[in-house]
Amino acid sequence: MEQVKVYYDPVGNSLTVWFGEPTREDVSTMVTDDLVVMKDKEGRVIGVEKLFFAAQPGTLRVQFETLTSALDALTK
């Protein structure tokens, strides 16, 4: 079963989302002033981190939705 891991750091004001195993991180690249992309040794993106992210206590909610790819929609 695939997992998405979401971490919010209220002290550091960051939100980190892992699409893969965090221990497989090989390189992190800052792509904008407030966004970091983490990749594994094969160059696959396994996580992103949003810096300067602040949420009011008790207001951070996460919603997940599975989307059908355009190719899947065309073949049905």
mmCIF file of the N, C-alpha and C atoms, coordinates in Angstrom:
data_MODEL
# 
_entry.id   MODEL 
# 
loop_
_atom_site.group_PDB 
_atom_site.id 
_atom_site.type_symbol 
_atom_site.label_atom_id 
_atom_site.label_alt_id 
_atom_site.label_comp_id 
_atom_site.label_asym_id 
_atom_site.label_entity_id 
_atom_site.label_seq_id 
_atom_site.pdbx_PDB_ins_code 
_atom_site.Cartn_x 
_atom_site.Cartn_y 
_atom_site.Cartn_z 
_atom_site.occupancy 
_atom_site.B_iso_or_equiv 
_atom_site.pdbx_formal_charge 
_atom_site.auth_seq_id 
_atom_site.auth_comp_id 
_atom_site.auth_asym_id 
_atom_site.auth_atom_id 
_atom_site.pdbx_PDB_model_num 
ATOM 1   N N  . MET A 1 1  ? 0.840   -1.181 0.000   1.00 0.00 ? 1  MET A N  1 
ATOM 2   C CA . MET A 1 1  ? 0.000   0.000  0.000   1.00 0.00 ? 1  MET A CA 1 
ATOM 3   C C  . MET A 1 1  ? 0.880   1.238  0.000   1.00 0.00 ? 1  MET A C  1 
ATOM 4   N N  . GLU A 1 2  ? 0.620   2.158  -0.913  1.00 0.00 ? 2  GLU A N  1 
ATOM 5   C CA . GLU A 1 2  ? 1.364   3.410  -0.981  1.00 0.00 ? 2  GLU A CA 1 
ATOM 6   C C  . GLU A 1 2  ? 0.940   4.323  0.158   1.00 0.00 ? 2  GLU A C  1 
ATOM 7   N N  . GLN A 1 3  ? 1.868   5.123  0.636   1.00 0.00 ? 3  GLN A N  1 
ATOM 8   C CA . GLN A 1 3  ? 1.577   6.064  1.708   1.00 0.00 ? 3  GLN A CA 1 
ATOM 9   C C  . GLN A 1 3  ? 2.076   7.448  1.336   1.00 0.00 ? 3  GLN A C  1 
ATOM 10  N N  . VAL A 1 4  ? 1.351   8.432  1.790   1.00 0.00 ? 4  VAL A N  1 
ATOM 11  C CA . VAL A 1 4  ? 1.800   9.815  1.729   1.00 0.00 ? 4  VAL A CA 1 
ATOM 12  C C  . VAL A 1 4  ? 1.941   10.256 3.173   1.00 0.00 ? 4  VAL A C  1 
ATOM 13  N N  . LYS A 1 5  ? 3.112   10.794 3.508   1.00 0.00 ? 5  LYS A N  1 
ATOM 14  C CA . LYS A 1 5  ? 3.359   11.255 4.868   1.00 0.00 ? 5  LYS A CA 1 
ATOM 15  C C  . LYS A 1 5  ? 3.421   12.774 4.866   1.00 0.00 ? 5  LYS A C  1 
ATOM 16  N N  . VAL A 1 6  ? 2.664   13.390 5.772   1.00 0.00 ? 6  VAL A N  1 
ATOM 17  C CA . VAL A 1 6  ? 2.599   14.847 5.855   1.00 0.00 ? 6  VAL A CA 1 
ATOM 18  C C  . VAL A 1 6  ? 3.053   15.264 7.241   1.00 0.00 ? 6  VAL A C  1 
ATOM 19  N N  . TYR A 1 7  ? 4.030   16.173 7.281   1.00 0.00 ? 7  TYR A N  1 
ATOM 20  C CA . TYR A 1 7  ? 4.557   16.673 8.549   1.00 0.00 ? 7  TYR A CA 1 
ATOM 21  C C  . TYR A 1 7  ? 4.444   18.188 8.572   1.00 0.00 ? 7  TYR A C  1 
ATOM 22  N N  . TYR A 1 8  ? 3.908   18.712 9.651   1.00 0.00 ? 8  TYR A N  1 
ATOM 23  C CA . TYR A 1 8  ? 3.842   20.156 9.839   1.00 0.00 ? 8  TYR A CA 1 
ATOM 24  C C  . TYR A 1 8  ? 4.713   20.516 11.031  1.00 0.00 ? 8  TYR A C  1 
ATOM 25  N N  . ASP A 1 9  ? 5.635   21.435 10.828  1.00 0.00 ? 9  ASP A N  1 
ATOM 26  C CA . ASP A 1 9  ? 6.520   21.910 11.894  1.00 0.00 ? 9  ASP A CA 1 
ATOM 27  C C  . ASP A 1 9  ? 6.107   23.339 12.246  1.00 0.00 ? 9  ASP A C  1 
ATOM 28  N N  . PRO A 1 10 ? 5.351   23.520 13.349  1.00 0.00 ? 10 PRO A N  1 
ATOM 29  C CA . PRO A 1 10 ? 4.888   24.862 13.701  1.00 0.00 ? 10 PRO A CA 1 
ATOM 30  C C  . PRO A 1 10 ? 6.007   25.766 14.201  1.00 0.00 ? 10 PRO A C  1 
ATOM 31  N N  . VAL A 1 11 ? 7.099   25.185 14.677  1.00 0.00 ? 11 VAL A N  1 
ATOM 32  C CA . VAL A 1 11 ? 8.231   25.997 15.145  1.00 0.00 ? 11 VAL A CA 1 
ATOM 33  C C  . VAL A 1 11 ? 9.039   26.510 13.956  1.00 0.00 ? 11 VAL A C  1 
ATOM 34  N N  . GLY A 1 12 ? 9.307   25.615 13.010  1.00 0.00 ? 12 GLY A N  1 
ATOM 35  C CA . GLY A 1 12 ? 10.076  25.993 11.824  1.00 0.00 ? 12 GLY A CA 1 
ATOM 36  C C  . GLY A 1 12 ? 9.220   26.528 10.690  1.00 0.00 ? 12 GLY A C  1 
ATOM 37  N N  . ASN A 1 13 ? 7.893   26.536 10.884  1.00 0.00 ? 13 ASN A N  1 
ATOM 38  C CA . ASN A 1 13 ? 6.955   27.000 9.850   1.00 0.00 ? 13 ASN A CA 1 
ATOM 39  C C  . ASN A 1 13 ? 7.194   26.320 8.511   1.00 0.00 ? 13 ASN A C  1 
ATOM 40  N N  . SER A 1 14 ? 7.125   24.994 8.525   1.00 0.00 ? 14 SER A N  1 
ATOM 41  C CA . SER A 1 14 ? 7.283   24.267 7.275   1.00 0.00 ? 14 SER A CA 1 
ATOM 42  C C  . SER A 1 14 ? 6.286   23.120 7.197   1.00 0.00 ? 14 SER A C  1 
ATOM 43  N N  . LEU A 1 15 ? 5.924   22.767 5.978   1.00 0.00 ? 15 LEU A N  1 
ATOM 44  C CA . LEU A 1 15 ? 5.039   21.644 5.707   1.00 0.00 ? 15 LEU A CA 1 
ATOM 45  C C  . LEU A 1 15 ? 5.784   20.725 4.747   1.00 0.00 ? 15 LEU A C  1 
ATOM 46  N N  . THR A 1 16 ? 5.964   19.482 5.144   1.00 0.00 ? 16 THR A N  1 
ATOM 47  C CA . THR A 1 16 ? 6.703   18.521 4.331   1.00 0.00 ? 16 THR A CA 1 
ATOM 48  C C  . THR A 1 16 ? 5.782   17.377 3.949   1.00 0.00 ? 16 THR A C  1 
ATOM 49  N N  . VAL A 1 17 ? 5.794   17.032 2.666   1.00 0.00 ? 17 VAL A N  1 
ATOM 50  C CA . VAL A 1 17 ? 4.986   15.928 2.152   1.00 0.00 ? 17 VAL A CA 1 
ATOM 51  C C  . VAL A 1 17 ? 5.924   14.927 1.486   1.00 0.00 ? 17 VAL A C  1 
ATOM 52  N N  . TRP A 1 18 ? 5.861   13.690 1.949   1.00 0.00 ? 18 TRP A N  1 
ATOM 53  C CA . TRP A 1 18 ? 6.678   12.610 1.382   1.00 0.00 ? 18 TRP A CA 1 
ATOM 54  C C  . TRP A 1 18 ? 5.796   11.687 0.560   1.00 0.00 ? 18 TRP A C  1 
ATOM 55  N N  . PHE A 1 19 ? 6.196   11.432 -0.691  1.00 0.00 ? 19 PHE A N  1 
ATOM 56  C CA . PHE A 1 19 ? 5.511   10.488 -1.564  1.00 0.00 ? 19 PHE A CA 1 
ATOM 57  C C  . PHE A 1 19 ? 6.219   9.151  -1.544  1.00 0.00 ? 19 PHE A C  1 
ATOM 58  N N  . GLY A 1 20 ? 7.445   9.159  -1.060  1.00 0.00 ? 20 GLY A N  1 
ATOM 59  C CA . GLY A 1 20 ? 8.257   7.952  -0.944  1.00 0.00 ? 20 GLY A CA 1 
ATOM 60  C C  . GLY A 1 20 ? 8.852   7.894  0.448   1.00 0.00 ? 20 GLY A C  1 
ATOM 61  N N  . GLU A 1 21 ? 9.715   6.939  0.661   1.00 0.00 ? 21 GLU A N  1 
ATOM 62  C CA . GLU A 1 21 ? 10.333  6.747  1.967   1.00 0.00 ? 21 GLU A CA 1 
ATOM 63  C C  . GLU A 1 21 ? 11.359  7.851  2.236   1.00 0.00 ? 21 GLU A C  1 
ATOM 64  N N  . PRO A 1 22 ? 11.196  8.620  3.314   1.00 0.00 ? 22 PRO A N  1 
ATOM 65  C CA . PRO A 1 22 ? 12.126  9.718  3.616   1.00 0.00 ? 22 PRO A CA 1 
ATOM 66  C C  . PRO A 1 22 ? 13.589  9.283  3.751   1.00 0.00 ? 22 PRO A C  1 
ATOM 67  N N  . THR A 1 23 ? 13.813  8.057  4.188   1.00 0.00 ? 23 THR A N  1 
ATOM 68  C CA . THR A 1 23 ? 15.198  7.584  4.357   1.00 0.00 ? 23 THR A CA 1 
ATOM 69  C C  . THR A 1 23 ? 15.907  7.379  3.018   1.00 0.00 ? 23 THR A C  1 
ATOM 70  N N  . ARG A 1 24 ? 15.167  7.385  1.911   1.00 0.00 ? 24 ARG A N  1 
ATOM 71  C CA . ARG A 1 24 ? 15.769  7.215  0.582   1.00 0.00 ? 24 ARG A CA 1 
ATOM 72  C C  . ARG A 1 24 ? 16.217  8.540  -0.028  1.00 0.00 ? 24 ARG A C  1 
ATOM 73  N N  . GLU A 1 25 ? 16.019  9.641  0.695   1.00 0.00 ? 25 GLU A N  1 
ATOM 74  C CA . GLU A 1 25 ? 16.410  10.959 0.181   1.00 0.00 ? 25 GLU A CA 1 
ATOM 75  C C  . GLU A 1 25 ? 17.906  10.991 -0.101  1.00 0.00 ? 25 GLU A C  1 
ATOM 76  N N  . ASP A 1 26 ? 18.257  11.438 -1.295  1.00 0.00 ? 26 ASP A N  1 
ATOM 77  C CA . ASP A 1 26 ? 19.657  11.544 -1.693  1.00 0.00 ? 26 ASP A CA 1 
ATOM 78  C C  . ASP A 1 26 ? 20.066  12.998 -1.890  1.00 0.00 ? 26 ASP A C  1 
ATOM 79  N N  . VAL A 1 27 ? 19.161  13.801 -2.458  1.00 0.00 ? 27 VAL A N  1 
ATOM 80  C CA . VAL A 1 27 ? 19.486  15.195 -2.734  1.00 0.00 ? 27 VAL A CA 1 
ATOM 81  C C  . VAL A 1 27 ? 18.242  16.055 -2.547  1.00 0.00 ? 27 VAL A C  1 
ATOM 82  N N  . SER A 1 28 ? 18.459  17.248 -2.024  1.00 0.00 ? 28 SER A N  1 
ATOM 83  C CA . SER A 1 28 ? 17.391  18.241 -1.874  1.00 0.00 ? 28 SER A CA 1 
ATOM 84  C C  . SER A 1 28 ? 17.762  19.463 -2.699  1.00 0.00 ? 28 SER A C  1 
ATOM 85  N N  . THR A 1 29 ? 16.787  19.999 -3.420  1.00 0.00 ? 29 THR A N  1 
ATOM 86  C CA . THR A 1 29 ? 17.031  21.156 -4.264  1.00 0.00 ? 29 THR A CA 1 
ATOM 87  C C  . THR A 1 29 ? 15.998  22.232 -3.955  1.00 0.00 ? 29 THR A C  1 
ATOM 88  N N  . MET A 1 30 ? 16.483  23.429 -3.701  1.00 0.00 ? 30 MET A N  1 
ATOM 89  C CA . MET A 1 30 ? 15.595  24.557 -3.473  1.00 0.00 ? 30 MET A CA 1 
ATOM 90  C C  . MET A 1 30 ? 15.187  25.078 -4.850  1.00 0.00 ? 30 MET A C  1 
ATOM 91  N N  . VAL A 1 31 ? 13.897  24.950 -5.195  1.00 0.00 ? 31 VAL A N  1 
ATOM 92  C CA . VAL A 1 31 ? 13.445  25.334 -6.527  1.00 0.00 ? 31 VAL A CA 1 
ATOM 93  C C  . VAL A 1 31 ? 12.876  26.746 -6.565  1.00 0.00 ? 31 VAL A C  1 
ATOM 94  N N  . THR A 1 32 ? 12.408  27.248 -5.421  1.00 0.00 ? 32 THR A N  1 
ATOM 95  C CA . THR A 1 32 ? 12.007  28.644 -5.282  1.00 0.00 ? 32 THR A CA 1 
ATOM 96  C C  . THR A 1 32 ? 12.455  29.084 -3.891  1.00 0.00 ? 32 THR A C  1 
ATOM 97  N N  . ASP A 1 33 ? 12.168  30.320 -3.542  1.00 0.00 ? 33 ASP A N  1 
ATOM 98  C CA . ASP A 1 33 ? 12.562  30.812 -2.220  1.00 0.00 ? 33 ASP A CA 1 
ATOM 99  C C  . ASP A 1 33 ? 11.888  30.071 -1.081  1.00 0.00 ? 33 ASP A C  1 
ATOM 100 N N  . ASP A 1 34 ? 10.792  29.374 -1.386  1.00 0.00 ? 34 ASP A N  1 
ATOM 101 C CA . ASP A 1 34 ? 10.057  28.716 -0.308  1.00 0.00 ? 34 ASP A CA 1 
ATOM 102 C C  . ASP A 1 34 ? 9.660   27.270 -0.606  1.00 0.00 ? 34 ASP A C  1 
ATOM 103 N N  . LEU A 1 35 ? 10.290  26.649 -1.613  1.00 0.00 ? 35 LEU A N  1 
ATOM 104 C CA . LEU A 1 35 ? 9.950   25.273 -1.958  1.00 0.00 ? 35 LEU A CA 1 
ATOM 105 C C  . LEU A 1 35 ? 11.200  24.439 -2.193  1.00 0.00 ? 35 LEU A C  1 
ATOM 106 N N  . VAL A 1 36 ? 11.267  23.303 -1.485  1.00 0.00 ? 36 VAL A N  1 
ATOM 107 C CA . VAL A 1 36 ? 12.384  22.370 -1.604  1.00 0.00 ? 36 VAL A CA 1 
ATOM 108 C C  . VAL A 1 36 ? 11.841  21.059 -2.158  1.00 0.00 ? 36 VAL A C  1 
ATOM 109 N N  . VAL A 1 37 ? 12.558  20.461 -3.114  1.00 0.00 ? 37 VAL A N  1 
ATOM 110 C CA . VAL A 1 37 ? 12.185  19.168 -3.681  1.00 0.00 ? 37 VAL A CA 1 
ATOM 111 C C  . VAL A 1 37 ? 13.246  18.156 -3.270  1.00 0.00 ? 37 VAL A C  1 
ATOM 112 N N  . MET A 1 38 ? 12.795  17.008 -2.751  1.00 0.00 ? 38 MET A N  1 
ATOM 113 C CA . MET A 1 38 ? 13.703  15.944 -2.346  1.00 0.00 ? 38 MET A CA 1 
ATOM 114 C C  . MET A 1 38 ? 13.610  14.793 -3.345  1.00 0.00 ? 38 MET A C  1 
ATOM 115 N N  . LYS A 1 39 ? 14.770  14.278 -3.742  1.00 0.00 ? 39 LYS A N  1 
ATOM 116 C CA . LYS A 1 39 ? 14.834  13.184 -4.725  1.00 0.00 ? 39 LYS A CA 1 
ATOM 117 C C  . LYS A 1 39 ? 15.641  12.018 -4.172  1.00 0.00 ? 39 LYS A C  1 
ATOM 118 N N  . ASP A 1 40 ? 15.373  10.820 -4.726  1.00 0.00 ? 40 ASP A N  1 
ATOM 119 C CA . ASP A 1 40 ? 16.148  9.641  -4.360  1.00 0.00 ? 40 ASP A CA 1 
ATOM 120 C C  . ASP A 1 40 ? 17.345  9.517  -5.309  1.00 0.00 ? 40 ASP A C  1 
ATOM 121 N N  . LYS A 1 41 ? 18.114  8.452  -5.162  1.00 0.00 ? 41 LYS A N  1 
ATOM 122 C CA . LYS A 1 41 ? 19.325  8.275  -5.989  1.00 0.00 ? 41 LYS A CA 1 
ATOM 123 C C  . LYS A 1 41 ? 19.017  8.129  -7.470  1.00 0.00 ? 41 LYS A C  1 
ATOM 124 N N  . GLU A 1 42 ? 17.803  7.676  -7.793  1.00 0.00 ? 42 GLU A N  1 
ATOM 125 C CA . GLU A 1 42 ? 17.409  7.529  -9.199  1.00 0.00 ? 42 GLU A CA 1 
ATOM 126 C C  . GLU A 1 42 ? 16.872  8.829  -9.784  1.00 0.00 ? 42 GLU A C  1 
ATOM 127 N N  . GLY A 1 43 ? 16.798  9.884  -8.979  1.00 0.00 ? 43 GLY A N  1 
ATOM 128 C CA . GLY A 1 43 ? 16.318  11.173 -9.449  1.00 0.00 ? 43 GLY A CA 1 
ATOM 129 C C  . GLY A 1 43 ? 14.812  11.344 -9.379  1.00 0.00 ? 43 GLY A C  1 
ATOM 130 N N  . ARG A 1 44 ? 14.119  10.392 -8.761  1.00 0.00 ? 44 ARG A N  1 
ATOM 131 C CA . ARG A 1 44 ? 12.672  10.496 -8.618  1.00 0.00 ? 44 ARG A CA 1 
ATOM 132 C C  . ARG A 1 44 ? 12.336  11.421 -7.454  1.00 0.00 ? 44 ARG A C  1 
ATOM 133 N N  . VAL A 1 45 ? 11.336  12.257 -7.655  1.00 0.00 ? 45 VAL A N  1 
ATOM 134 C CA . VAL A 1 45 ? 10.875  13.137 -6.576  1.00 0.00 ? 45 VAL A CA 1 
ATOM 135 C C  . VAL A 1 45 ? 10.140  12.280 -5.555  1.00 0.00 ? 45 VAL A C  1 
ATOM 136 N N  . ILE A 1 46 ? 10.609  12.338 -4.304  1.00 0.00 ? 46 ILE A N  1 
ATOM 137 C CA . ILE A 1 46 ? 9.968   11.564 -3.244  1.00 0.00 ? 46 ILE A CA 1 
ATOM 138 C C  . ILE A 1 46 ? 9.387   12.460 -2.156  1.00 0.00 ? 46 ILE A C  1 
ATOM 139 N N  . GLY A 1 47 ? 9.578   13.773 -2.289  1.00 0.00 ? 47 GLY A N  1 
ATOM 140 C CA . GLY A 1 47 ? 9.017   14.677 -1.296  1.00 0.00 ? 47 GLY A CA 1 
ATOM 141 C C  . GLY A 1 47 ? 9.187   16.128 -1.676  1.00 0.00 ? 47 GLY A C  1 
ATOM 142 N N  . VAL A 1 48 ? 8.362   16.967 -1.047  1.00 0.00 ? 48 VAL A N  1 
ATOM 143 C CA . VAL A 1 48 ? 8.456   18.416 -1.208  1.00 0.00 ? 48 VAL A CA 1 
ATOM 144 C C  . VAL A 1 48 ? 8.296   19.056 0.159   1.00 0.00 ? 48 VAL A C  1 
ATOM 145 N N  . GLU A 1 49 ? 8.932   20.194 0.327   1.00 0.00 ? 49 GLU A N  1 
ATOM 146 C CA . GLU A 1 49 ? 8.813   20.932 1.578   1.00 0.00 ? 49 GLU A CA 1 
ATOM 147 C C  . GLU A 1 49 ? 8.496   22.381 1.271   1.00 0.00 ? 49 GLU A C  1 
ATOM 148 N N  . LYS A 1 50 ? 7.417   22.870 1.878   1.00 0.00 ? 50 LYS A N  1 
ATOM 149 C CA . LYS A 1 50 ? 7.001   24.268 1.736   1.00 0.00 ? 50 LYS A CA 1 
ATOM 150 C C  . LYS A 1 50 ? 7.494   25.016 2.968   1.00 0.00 ? 50 LYS A C  1 
ATOM 151 N N  . LEU A 1 51 ? 8.385   25.962 2.747   1.00 0.00 ? 51 LEU A N  1 
ATOM 152 C CA . LEU A 1 51 ? 8.922   26.769 3.833   1.00 0.00 ? 51 LEU A CA 1 
ATOM 153 C C  . LEU A 1 51 ? 8.006   27.966 4.077   1.00 0.00 ? 51 LEU A C  1 
ATOM 154 N N  . PHE A 1 52 ? 8.150   28.593 5.214   1.00 0.00 ? 52 PHE A N  1 
ATOM 155 C CA . PHE A 1 52 ? 7.349   29.768 5.596   1.00 0.00 ? 52 PHE A CA 1 
ATOM 156 C C  . PHE A 1 52 ? 5.853   29.449 5.588   1.00 0.00 ? 52 PHE A C  1 
ATOM 157 N N  . PHE A 1 53 ? 5.505   28.233 5.978   1.00 0.00 ? 53 PHE A N  1 
ATOM 158 C CA . PHE A 1 53 ? 4.113   27.801 6.022   1.00 0.00 ? 53 PHE A CA 1 
ATOM 159 C C  . PHE A 1 53 ? 3.631   27.874 7.462   1.00 0.00 ? 53 PHE A C  1 
ATOM 160 N N  . ALA A 1 54 ? 2.631   28.669 7.725   1.00 0.00 ? 54 ALA A N  1 
ATOM 161 C CA . ALA A 1 54 ? 2.111   28.802 9.085   1.00 0.00 ? 54 ALA A CA 1 
ATOM 162 C C  . ALA A 1 54 ? 0.610   28.556 9.077   1.00 0.00 ? 54 ALA A C  1 
ATOM 163 N N  . ALA A 1 55 ? 0.174   27.703 9.981   1.00 0.00 ? 55 ALA A N  1 
ATOM 164 C CA . ALA A 1 55 ? -1.253  27.423 10.125  1.00 0.00 ? 55 ALA A CA 1 
ATOM 165 C C  . ALA A 1 55 ? -1.668  27.779 11.541  1.00 0.00 ? 55 ALA A C  1 
ATOM 166 N N  . GLN A 1 56 ? -2.873  28.239 11.672  1.00 0.00 ? 56 GLN A N  1 
ATOM 167 C CA . GLN A 1 56 ? -3.405  28.530 13.002  1.00 0.00 ? 56 GLN A CA 1 
ATOM 168 C C  . GLN A 1 56 ? -3.597  27.204 13.741  1.00 0.00 ? 56 GLN A C  1 
ATOM 169 N N  . PRO A 1 57 ? -3.334  27.164 15.036  1.00 0.00 ? 57 PRO A N  1 
ATOM 170 C CA . PRO A 1 57 ? -3.514  25.925 15.800  1.00 0.00 ? 57 PRO A CA 1 
ATOM 171 C C  . PRO A 1 57 ? -4.915  25.341 15.603  1.00 0.00 ? 57 PRO A C  1 
ATOM 172 N N  . GLY A 1 58 ? -4.962  24.062 15.302  1.00 0.00 ? 58 GLY A N  1 
ATOM 173 C CA . GLY A 1 58 ? -6.231  23.368 15.132  1.00 0.00 ? 58 GLY A CA 1 
ATOM 174 C C  . GLY A 1 58 ? -6.908  23.570 13.794  1.00 0.00 ? 58 GLY A C  1 
ATOM 175 N N  . THR A 1 59 ? -6.266  24.286 12.860  1.00 0.00 ? 59 THR A N  1 
ATOM 176 C CA . THR A 1 59 ? -6.928  24.563 11.578  1.00 0.00 ? 59 THR A CA 1 
ATOM 177 C C  . THR A 1 59 ? -6.336  23.792 10.403  1.00 0.00 ? 59 THR A C  1 
ATOM 178 N N  . LEU A 1 60 ? -5.231  23.093 10.604  1.00 0.00 ? 60 LEU A N  1 
ATOM 179 C CA . LEU A 1 60 ? -4.591  22.395 9.487   1.00 0.00 ? 60 LEU A CA 1 
ATOM 180 C C  . LEU A 1 60 ? -5.316  21.079 9.225   1.00 0.00 ? 60 LEU A C  1 
ATOM 181 N N  . ARG A 1 61 ? -5.937  20.995 8.056   1.00 0.00 ? 61 ARG A N  1 
ATOM 182 C CA . ARG A 1 61 ? -6.635  19.780 7.651   1.00 0.00 ? 61 ARG A CA 1 
ATOM 183 C C  . ARG A 1 61 ? -6.055  19.323 6.323   1.00 0.00 ? 61 ARG A C  1 
ATOM 184 N N  . VAL A 1 62 ? -5.985  18.026 6.127   1.00 0.00 ? 62 VAL A N  1 
ATOM 185 C CA . VAL A 1 62 ? -5.445  17.462 4.892   1.00 0.00 ? 62 VAL A CA 1 
ATOM 186 C C  . VAL A 1 62 ? -6.552  16.678 4.202   1.00 0.00 ? 62 VAL A C  1 
ATOM 187 N N  . GLN A 1 63 ? -6.740  16.930 2.927   1.00 0.00 ? 63 GLN A N  1 
ATOM 188 C CA . GLN A 1 63 ? -7.746  16.224 2.140   1.00 0.00 ? 63 GLN A CA 1 
ATOM 189 C C  . GLN A 1 63 ? -7.026  15.493 1.014   1.00 0.00 ? 63 GLN A C  1 
ATOM 190 N N  . PHE A 1 64 ? -7.340  14.226 0.840   1.00 0.00 ? 64 PHE A N  1 
ATOM 191 C CA . PHE A 1 64 ? -6.741  13.441 -0.232  1.00 0.00 ? 64 PHE A CA 1 
ATOM 192 C C  . PHE A 1 64 ? -7.812  13.058 -1.232  1.00 0.00 ? 64 PHE A C  1 
ATOM 193 N N  . GLU A 1 65 ? -7.435  13.090 -2.495  1.00 0.00 ? 65 GLU A N  1 
ATOM 194 C CA . GLU A 1 65 ? -8.353  12.715 -3.546  1.00 0.00 ? 65 GLU A CA 1 
ATOM 195 C C  . GLU A 1 65 ? -7.562  11.964 -4.598  1.00 0.00 ? 65 GLU A C  1 
ATOM 196 N N  . THR A 1 66 ? -8.066  10.830 -5.029  1.00 0.00 ? 66 THR A N  1 
ATOM 197 C CA . THR A 1 66 ? -7.424  10.057 -6.084  1.00 0.00 ? 66 THR A CA 1 
ATOM 198 C C  . THR A 1 66 ? -8.015  10.483 -7.411  1.00 0.00 ? 66 THR A C  1 
ATOM 199 N N  . LEU A 1 67 ? -7.155  10.916 -8.312  1.00 0.00 ? 67 LEU A N  1 
ATOM 200 C CA . LEU A 1 67 ? -7.601  11.379 -9.620  1.00 0.00 ? 67 LEU A CA 1 
ATOM 201 C C  . LEU A 1 67 ? -7.343  10.312 -10.671 1.00 0.00 ? 67 LEU A C  1 
ATOM 202 N N  . THR A 1 68 ? -8.234  10.195 -11.619 1.00 0.00 ? 68 THR A N  1 
ATOM 203 C CA . THR A 1 68 ? -8.038  9.304  -12.742 1.00 0.00 ? 68 THR A CA 1 
ATOM 204 C C  . THR A 1 68 ? -7.199  10.030 -13.786 1.00 0.00 ? 68 THR A C  1 
ATOM 205 N N  . SER A 1 69 ? -6.207  9.359  -14.303 1.00 0.00 ? 69 SER A N  1 
ATOM 206 C CA . SER A 1 69 ? -5.372  10.011 -15.315 1.00 0.00 ? 69 SER A CA 1 
ATOM 207 C C  . SER A 1 69 ? -6.161  10.199 -16.600 1.00 0.00 ? 69 SER A C  1 
ATOM 208 N N  . ALA A 1 70 ? -5.733  11.127 -17.405 1.00 0.00 ? 70 ALA A N  1 
ATOM 209 C CA . ALA A 1 70 ? -6.412  11.395 -18.679 1.00 0.00 ? 70 ALA A CA 1 
ATOM 210 C C  . ALA A 1 70 ? -6.405  10.148 -19.565 1.00 0.00 ? 70 ALA A C  1 
ATOM 211 N N  . LEU A 1 71 ? -5.305  9.399  -19.534 1.00 0.00 ? 71 LEU A N  1 
ATOM 212 C CA . LEU A 1 71 ? -5.217  8.182  -20.343 1.00 0.00 ? 71 LEU A CA 1 
ATOM 213 C C  . LEU A 1 71 ? -6.243  7.152  -19.881 1.00 0.00 ? 71 LEU A C  1 
ATOM 214 N N  . ASP A 1 72 ? -6.392  6.982  -18.575 1.00 0.00 ? 72 ASP A N  1 
ATOM 215 C CA . ASP A 1 72 ? -7.398  6.040  -18.053 1.00 0.00 ? 72 ASP A CA 1 
ATOM 216 C C  . ASP A 1 72 ? -8.794  6.455  -18.492 1.00 0.00 ? 72 ASP A C  1 
ATOM 217 N N  . ALA A 1 73 ? -9.070  7.763  -18.443 1.00 0.00 ? 73 ALA A N  1 
ATOM 218 C CA . ALA A 1 73 ? -10.390 8.255  -18.829 1.00 0.00 ? 73 ALA A CA 1 
ATOM 219 C C  . ALA A 1 73 ? -10.677 7.988  -20.305 1.00 0.00 ? 73 ALA A C  1 
ATOM 220 N N  . LEU A 1 74 ? -9.647  8.076  -21.154 1.00 0.00 ? 74 LEU A N  1 
ATOM 221 C CA . LEU A 1 74 ? -9.845  7.848  -22.591 1.00 0.00 ? 74 LEU A CA 1 
ATOM 222 C C  . LEU A 1 74 ? -10.067 6.378  -22.925 1.00 0.00 ? 74 LEU A C  1 
ATOM 223 N N  . THR A 1 75 ? -9.544  5.484  -22.114 1.00 0.00 ? 75 THR A N  1 
ATOM 224 C CA . THR A 1 75 ? -9.657  4.056  -22.420 1.00 0.00 ? 75 THR A CA 1 
ATOM 225 C C  . THR A 1 75 ? -10.891 3.416  -21.830 1.00 0.00 ? 75 THR A C  1 
ATOM 226 N N  . LYS A 1 76 ? -11.701 4.186  -21.109 1.00 0.00 ? 76 LYS A N  1 
ATOM 227 C CA . LYS A 1 76 ? -12.933 3.608  -20.519 1.00 0.00 ? 76 LYS A CA 1 
ATOM 228 C C  . LYS A 1 76 ? -14.105 3.801  -21.426 1.00 0.00 ? 76 LYS A C  1 
# 
